[in-house]
Amino acid sequence: MTSQEDRRLSEIRDMLDPKEFDIWGLIRRSNQTDPYILMAKHRMNKSPTKRAKTAGKLIGRRRRRVSTAESVDGDSNRSVASLDMYDDGPEDFDFDAEEEVHDMRTPTEHCQDMYVKACKEYGVHPVANFHHALKTDKCVLRHRQMTADEIKAIAVALVGNGSIETLDLSDNDMGPKGTEYLADALRENTFIRNLGLADNNLGAEGVKCIVDIIVKQDTVNSLSIAGNGLRECDAEVIRPLIENTIHLKHLDISHNQLREAGGEMIGEALLYNDTMESLDLSWNHLRRDGACFIADGLSENICLKKLNIAWNGFYLDGCKALAKALEENKTLTELDLTCNRVSKECLEKLIGGLKRNTTLEILRLGWNPITPQGAMTILEFLRDYKSSGIKELDLTDQLVEPAFVALLGEIEATRELKVVFGQVKGQDTRGDDDDEKQLMDENPIIVLMEFGKLMGFRLMDLFAALDKDGSKSLDHDEIRTGLRMVNIPLSDKCIEVLINKLDVDGDGEIDFGELMAAQTEHRKKMSKFYAAQEGDVDIEDTEIGRVRIKLSRLMAKKMSGNPAFKRSVEQMKLLLHEQEGQQKFAEKMTDGLAQRAERAASKIPNSSFSEKMKVWKPMST
């Protein structure tokens, strides 16, 4: 450091009043004349520059290169709870005095230090999960109801952080003030790609702070601002997200009240967007006129792949406009129309548009009054129109005729199709409901392990097969997919209950370590079950016995009422019980997930195990 720099920093320190010291001032670097900012820039700009390309300009990011030994052997095990490691008073922030210590730390450790210091400054407790997440690429802090000062301390640490790519702060009641602090951090941090701010009471003011930054930086790929009290007059605030961004691919603005006027603005914005891939507008009271505007925008949109417009009251006018849009749209692959007052007449209009559409693969029509005749109509359409690309049809809670089940079995023999539906008319399912309800009161790990025994596979092998990224954890979607793949005889509602119970800490991930611990507990309960078998105790009095009996009864009833499901279960059991060298179940599941041929296994009787696995087509429960 030159003598001139020494004199300049000394003058800056003399200007600072320790009693008025504010960390937040340190990170506001847009005002180049503020002495706090000059000192912060001197501290943070010592190391080589790492540049991140953004829309229209380059933002400089300072990062120090450290050896592998420094990264691993650094003082990463320091306790977050202990604040005594930092000296009290403004001397903590004498950057000139601490320069040598800072040079020995990694950038993420420096962010951790800044976070703890900020917590001390604002009188809030550090969040251990966030402190640890500063070294990872994902931070999930939901349902904590954090104050504005807690958000302020988090924002301080995020300014210089370059590792976190996913930040989920949903349901924290941040309010406009907390959002302002976060927006200031995002102004400097261009590394965050996925941002979750749902259910935070942001209002139009808070949402505008976030939108302005995202539109200006254009580095965020996924954004959720669901459930933030937006009204129809606030749609103009959201519009730039659709019209003026290039990198924003996924937008969730569900559970607001955009209504018809908001639907008009969003529909017009869709005309000018050619990059967004998924849009969630569910629960927004769009109604008929709003639905028509959304449909008009969809008809000319050339990029949207997934559209969720559930619970919006489309009815006949909305379905007519949507049918016309489906005739013209060539990119949409998933459409959710759950609970939109879609009657049999509305369904017939939609089918008219689907006849000219070849790209839609997933159609959700659950909780609509389409009647058993309407359900039969759409199934006959799928049978007659081979050009239709629909592979998944959701008719949740829809009563169907036995003829529907028979026709579904015929279609599944010739094409890939998964259909979810409600009860079958004339069949008694009260026993299923009772058994399912009772199973939901049992330990979810016990239920899954016993189902694996029933089918002939180990639960850990299934989870390993589904863990494609090797993270040793599974999110809800991965587990949901796996359970449907192995034909678990539970309704979609019960599967969701089961998954939520598995996710004990509510972070959206199920860790393999939790499963290993549960297996130990399962072995202890198996000992009690075996003891009951050898003695005079009824096996139904043991947890293992209760679960086994209910699962077996559910499976039998499900197979008797659904021939297609029965064939899939029998085929899967046959494949899993075959022995072919040391081939593991995980490898078999991977083959089945990767390739599903349209031919039935019975057509290739002399094929090898791996070839049979490729043609196994699991059924929805």
N, C-alpha and C positions, 0 to 999 in steps of 0.2 A: 504494500500500500504506500503511495507517495505521501510526502509531507503535506501536499496541497489537499489531498483527500482527508488526511488526519485533521487538518484545520477545519475543513468543511463539516465533517461529522461532529467535531467538538462544538462548533457553533450551533449545529442542530440540537445537540443534547442540552446545551445551555438554554435553548428556547423552550424546552419541554418542562411543563410543570408536573412533577410526579403525582400530585393529587388529582390531576385531571387526565391521567393516563388512560387511554381507551384502546384496547386491542382492535376493536372494529375499525378504528381509524387507520390502522396499519394496512388493512387489506383493500381500502378504497384507493386504488392506484391510478384512477383516471384523472385525479386532480394532482398535477405534477408539482404544484407549489406548496402543498401541505408538508410540513417537516416530518410528520409521522410517516408519510408515504415514501419520502425520500430515504428514510432509514430502512423501511421495509424492503424497498427495491435494492438497496445496497446489500442487505442480508440475503435476499433470495436470488440475486442475479450473479452470484459468485461462480457458479458452475457452468459447464458447457450448455449451450442452448439446444433444446429439443423442440422442433417445430411441428405444429399440428395444422394441417391444411383445412381451412373452412371456406364457406361460400364467399368468394371475392377477395379474400385477404389471408395473410399468414399471422397466426398468433404465436408469439414466442413463449416457450415453456422451459424453465431452468431445471435441469436435473444433473446431479453429481454422479459420475461413474464410480461404482464401488466394485471391489473384487468379490468373488463368490464367498470367500472366507468371511469378509466383513458382513455380507448380507445374511449369512447363516449364523455367525457367532456373535452378532451384535447383541446389545442388551435388550432383546425383544421380549424377555421374560419379566420385564419390570411390571410391578403391580399398578393397575389403574386406580384401585381404591385408595392407594396411599398418595396423598398430595404433599407429604413432608419432604419428598425428595427435591422439591423446588423451594428455594429460599423465599421468604416473604418479602414484600416490598417491591418497588419499581426496579430494583437492581436486577430482577429476573429478566428484564427485557432490555438490558444494556447490550445491544447487538455487537458492539465493538469488543466488549470484554468477553463475549461468548463465542466469538468467531471461530476460535480454534476447536472448541467442543463441537460446534455445528458441523464443521468439516468432517468430523469423524462419524457422523450419523447419516443414515440413508434418508432420502427425501420423505419416505413414508413415516419414519421415526420422527422426523422434524414435524410432520403434520400431527402426529400423536401428541407431541409435546405442546404444540400450539393449542390443541383441543383442551388438554388438561389445564393449561394456563388460562384459556378463555373461560373455562368453567369456574375457576377460582375468581376470576375478575367479575363475573356476573352472578356469583353466588348460587350456582346450580351444581347438581351432582353429575359426574361423568357417567355416561352410559357405556358399560363394558363391551357390549356387542358392537357399538359404533367404533370404539377405540380399536378393537381387533379388526373390524372391517376395513379400516383405513389401509391395511396391508393387503387386502384382497380386491377382487374385481366386482364384488356384489355386497350391497348393504341393504338389509331389510329391517326396518324399524316401524312396525305397524302397531296400532291400538295402544299407544303409550300416552296420548293426551299431553303432549309436551307444550310447555310455555314458550312465549316468544323468545325469552332469553336462552332457553335450551336450544331452540332452532338457531339462534344467533351464534352460539358456541359451535354448533355443528357446521354452520356456514364458514366460520373462521378456518376450520380444519380442511374444508373442501376446496378452498381457494387454491392452495398449492398442491393438491392431491392429483396424481395422474394415474392411479391404479383403479379406482372405482369406476365401473362402467354402468352398473345397474344400481339405482338408488330408489328405494321404495319407502316412502314416508306416509303411507295411507292411514287414514283414520287417526290423526293426531291433533285435530282442532287447531291447526296452525293459525288460521285467520289471515286477514290481509297483511298484518304487521310481520308475522313470521315469514310469510311468502316474500315480502320485500327483502328481508335478510337473505333468503335463499336465492332470490333473483340476483342480488349483488354478487353472491358467490358464483352463480352460473355465468355471470358476465366475464369472469376471469377463468373459469374452469370449462374447457372445451372437450373434456375426455368422457363425460357422462353421456351415455347413449340411450339408456332406458330410464325413464323418470315416472314414478308413480305418486300422484298427489290426490288420490281419490278420498272423498269423505273428510275434507279438511276445512269446511266452512270458509272457503276462499272468497265466494261471492264474485261479482264482476270485477271489483277492484283488484283482488288478489290474482284472479285468472289473467287479467290484462298484464300484470307485472311479469308473469311467467311467459305469456304469449309473446310479448314484445322482445324478450331476450331470446326465445327459441327461434323466432322469425329472423332476428338479426344475426344470430350465430349460425343457425341452420346446421347443427351437429347432432341433434337428438333424433334417434330413430323411432322411439316408441314413447308415447305420452298418455297418461290416464289422468283426467280431471273429472271423473265421474262423481256424482253426488255432491256437488259443490254449490247447490242453490242457484244455478243459472236459470234465468227466465227468458221469455221470447225476445225481450228487448236487448238481451245480452248476447244474442247470436252474432251480432256484428263484431264482438270481441273475439269470437272463435274463428270467424271466417278467414282471417289471414293464415291460420294454421293450415288450411286446405289449399288456399290460393297461392300463397307466397313462400312455401317451403318446398325443398327438393328432397331432403334426406329423411323427412318424417314419413315413415312407412305405416305405422300403426297408431291409431287415435281412438281413445275411449272417452266419450262424453255422455255415457249412459246415466240414468237416474237423475236427470235434471228436468226442467220444465220448459223446453224450447218451444213446444206447441206448434201451431200451424205457421206463424210468422217466422219462427226459427227454422222450421223445415224448409221454407222458401229460400232463406239465405244459404242454408247448407246445400240444398239442391243446386242452386246457382253456382256455388263454389265448386261443386263436383264437376261442372262443365269445363273448368279451367285447370283441373288437377290431372297430371299424367304420371304421378309417382307413388301415390298412396296405395297400399295393398289391403289394409283392413280398416273398417270403420264400425264402431259400436254406437248405435243411436237408440238402444233399447230403453224403455221406460222414460219416454220424453213427451208423451201426450201429443204426438204428431197429428193424429186423427186423419180425416179424409183429405183436406186440402194439403196439409203438410206431407202426407204420404204421396200425393200426386207430384208435388215438386221434387221430392226425393227420387221418385221413379223417373221423372224427366231427366234429372241429372245423371242417373244411372244409365239411361239409354245411350248417352253420348260419351260416357266415361270409358277410357281405354286401358285402365290399369287396375281398378279395384278387383280384388279376388274374394274378399270375405266381407259380407255386409250383415250386421245384426240389427234388425228393426223390430225385435220382439216387443210385445206389450205396448202397442201404439194405436190400436183400434183402427186398422186399415179399412175393414169391411169391403163392400162391393166396389166403391169408387177407387179406393186404393189398390185393390186387386186387379181391376181393369187396367189402370195405369202401369202397374208392375208387370202384368202380362205383356203389354206392348214393349216395355223396356227389356224383358227377357228375350223377345224376338230379335232385338237389335244388338244387345250386349254380347260380346264375344270373349270376355275375360273372367267374369264372375264364376267362382267354383263353389262357394258356400253361401247359402241364404237362410237366415233364421227369421221365420214368421210365427214363432210361438205366441199363442194367445193374442191373436189379432182379429178376433170375430170373423174368422174365415169359415163361412158356411159351405154347404154342398154347392150352392150356386157360385159362390166366390171361387171355389176350387176348380170348377169347370172352366171359368175364365182363365185361371192360372195355367191350367193344362193346355189351353189354346196357345199360350205363349211358349210353354215348354216344348211343344211339338216342333218348334223351329229353333230350339236351343240345344246345342251339343256339348257345351262346356260345363254346365252346372253339375257338380258331383254330390253335393250334400244339401238336402232340403229338409228343414225342420218345420213341422206343422203341428206339433204337440199342443194340447190344451185348446183346441179349436173345435167348434160344433160341426165338424164335417160329416158326422153320422157314419154308421157302418157301411152304408151304400156309397158314401163319398170315398171311404178308405178303399173299398173294392174298385171304384172307378180309377183311382190313381194307380193301383196295382195293375189293372188291366192295361192302362196306358203304358206302363213300363214293360209289360209283356209284348205289346204290339209294336212299340217304337224302339227298335234295336239301336237306333242312332242316338238315343238319349244317353247322356253321360252319367246319370244319377247312380251312385254306388251306395249311398246311405240315405235312408228315409226315416225320419223321426215322427212317429204318430203317438207320442207318449200320452197315456191315459185314454186312448181312443178304443172304445169297444168294437170288436170285429167279429164277423161271422166265422164259423168253422170252414166255410168255403174259402175265406181269405187265407187261412193258414195253409190249406191244401194248395191253392194257387201259388202262394209264396214258395212252397217247397219245389214246385215245378220250375219256377223262374230261377231259383238258386242253383238248380242243376245245370243251367245253361249260361248263367252270367254271374258276375260278382255283385252281390247286393246284400246289404244289411238293413233290416227293418226293425224298428222298435215300436211296439204297440201295447195296448192295455190288455184287458181281460178278453177271453174268448166267450162269446155268447153261449149259454147253456152249460158251461163247465164250472164246477164248484171250486173256487180258489180261496175259500175262507181259511182252509188249513194252511195254505201257503202264507197268507197274511199273518196268521198267528205265529207260525214258525219263524218267519222273517223278523217279526217284531221281537220275538224272544231272542233270536240270534244277535240282534243289535245290542242287547243288554249284556252279551258275553264279551270276553276279552277278544279284540279283533285279531290279534296274533294267533290265538288258539283257533279261531274260526278259519283263518287262512291256512294254517299248518294242517289242520284236519281235512280241509278240502283238498290240499295237495296229496295227502295220504289216500284220499278217496279216488283221486284221478291217477296217482302213480308218479308224482314228481315232488321234488323238494322245493320249499318256498325260497330258499336262498338261491337255488339255481335259476328260478324264474326271475328273481330280482336282478341277478347278475346278467341275465340275457337282456333285460330291459335297460340296463345301465350302459347305454351306447357310448357315453362320453367318459366313462371310467371315473366318475366323480364320487363313487361310493354312496350315492344318495339318489332318490327318485322324487320327481315332483308329482303333483296330483294327476296330471294328464298321462304321464308314463304308467303310473299304477293302474289308472282307470283302463287304459288300453290293454295292459297285461291281463287284468282280471276278465275282461271281455274275450280276450284271445283264448283263455283256458276254459271258457264257458261256465263261469261261476253262476249257480242258479239263483241269483238275487236280482231284484229290480234295480233300475238306475238310481232310484231314491235311496235304497238300502246301501248300494255301493258307495254313494256319496257319504252317507253316515259312517260307513266303515273306514273310508279314507280319512275323513276328518278326525276320527278317533285315533287313527295311526299317527297323525301329525300332532303329537303331544304339545310341542312348543308353538304351534301355529305359524311356523315360518315358511310353509308351503313345500317343505322338503321332508322326506322320511330317511333318516340316516341308517346305514347298515349296522352301525354299532348298537343301535337300539334293538335291531332284530336279533343280533347275536345274544344280547342280554335276555331277550324274551325267549330264545330257544332254551337257555338254561332253566328258566322258570317252567317251560313246557315239559322238560324232562322230569322235573319234580312232580308235576301233576300226572304225568304218565305212570309214575310209580304208584300213585294212589289208585289210578284206573286199573292197573294190573292186580293190585291187592284186592280191589272190589270184585274183579272177575274170579279170583281164586276163593274168595270168601262168600259170605251170604249177603253181602251188601248189593243193593240194586245199582247197576252201572249208571242209571239216570240220576243218581244222587251225586255223581262226580261231574266235574265240569267237562272233562273230555267226553264222557259218555253222553251228556246232554247235547253237546255240539255235534257229535257224530250222528246221533239219531235224527236230529233236526235237519242236518245237511242231507243225509240219505233220503229222508222223506221228501224234502224239497226237490232233490234231483229226480226222484221217481215221478213225482207229480208233474214236473216241468217236461220230462221226456214223454209222458203219456199224453200231454196236451199239445205237443209241438213236434210233429214228425221230423221236421228239418233239424230242430235242436237235438233230437235223439240221434240222428245220423251223424251229426258233427261230434257229439260226445263219444259215440262208439268208435268213430274213426280216430279221434284223438287218443282214446285209451289204447287202441290197437297199436298205434305208432309209439306211444310212450312205453309200452310193455315189451316192445321188440328189443332185442339185444344185438348190437352191431359193434363189436370190438369195445373200445373204451370211450366211445362217443358220448359226450355229456349232454344232459338235457338242455343246458344253456346253448350249445351249438345247434341242437335241433330247433329250439325256439327261434334262434337267429335266422336259420334257414326259412322257417315258416313265416317270419315277419318280412324278410327280404323279398321273397318271391311267392306269389300265390297264382298258380295257373288256373285257368277256367275249366279244365277238365276234372272230372271226378276221379277219386283214387281207384275206384273199381274198374276203370277203363285201362289201367296199367298194372295188372296183377303181378307181373314179374319184375317190377321195378325195384330199385334199391330203396333203403330206408330214406335217404336224403331226398330222392325224387318224390317219394310219397309225401314227405313233409312239405314240399313245395306246393303241392296241390291241396293241402289241408286248408279249408276255408272255415274259420271259426264263426260261430253264430252269436248274435246279440242275445242277451237274456232279457 
